Amino acid sequence: MAPRRPDLSREATAWAERRLLIGVDEVGRGPLAGPVVAAAIVFPDRHKRIAGVRDSKTLTAARREELAPALRTQAVAWAAGAASVTEIDRLNIRVATALAMRRAVNRLLPALGTTTILIIIDGLPMPELGHQHQALVEGDALCYSIAAAGIVAKTIRDGLMCRLARRYPGYSWHTNMGYGTADHMTAITEQGPTCHHRRSFAPVSQLSLLR
């Protein structure tokens, strides 16, 4: 079955009301290492969709790298935010995700001035976002702007994990992006966790206790 193609219907409704829609998505809730990264993006009235924009998880890395620059160029504005491993361990991953989203939105808003906006985030409502918003479950498969935000966030986070992989070559972060793959779990068992591992995540804490 082909991946669902997110549409611009929610954006069109906002444009008809003389508002701009800000799509917000995050990547990196599940990995054992690295930050959680969010992006917020807003497109102009009557934006013509860029072919291939879908849930970032259904796209190859090469396709995401092709799409991300075009999305950033055609957007009215975009911004990214992150929450660190320290914040994830201190706050928990849900609250840290909301923090990353809030940082992305706060960085984007000054570019919009007094324009009336509608914020839609992927997933469930997050009061910690600090802004009135709508939440859309599976939003990255339904809403074009959310899917675009996911692609931008994914390329940013993957780039960061590839850079970290060069500093910590034993963990294969350039291929697993911090997720708990077999080679990653073996590396944690044999070498122990790094400062970029999430100590509050059970696989990391349990494996580190075995050393």
Phi, psi and omega in degrees: 000132181290146178300147178294143180259112179297146183245179183256020184295321180289323175296317181298321177296317179296317180298321179296334178266010180061041175237160171251140181262128175258117175267136183230132177215161180231161172223149174099024175286327188268339184298162177269350182217154176090166182282169166263135186237136177236155174226149175234136184215147181222134182251155182286159174308134179067024175303135176268125185302145175272125183301136176099353181289119181211179172311125186302332182290341181268358183255151174287161178300320181297319180292321177298320180293332175286319186283322188304313179297322179294319178296315180296321182292320185274350179286151169296318178197156174209159178202158179235155175215159181218159170236132187284168175301320178301316180291323177299314181292327182279322189260331191096158191292326181294312180292322178296324176297315177299323179296316178298318178297316180298319179296319179296313181297316181297327178285333181279321190305320180302331180289344183261352178059233183262012180301136176287135188232163170227123180259127175236127180248155176282136175102216182262162179303146179229096180304330181291351178300328177082005178225145175299135184204165169252149178243140184228110177295135186058035182299329180289346175261352186243323188248124184303314184293324176293316178300318178297318178298321179296320179296315179298313181297320182296317180293324178294312183293318179299320177298319178296316181293326176293323177292319178294328180298329179289333178274334180231072191293342185283350188257358176058035181294340179290343177246324183263351177055026177094355179287163188277058177288168182300317182292326178292315180297320177298318180296320179295320179297317186277325187249345184084167180284154175263181177289350179262004177272149181272101185292340180279350178276128188307315181302323180289312182295322181290317181291323180293333178288339181282346184286000000 
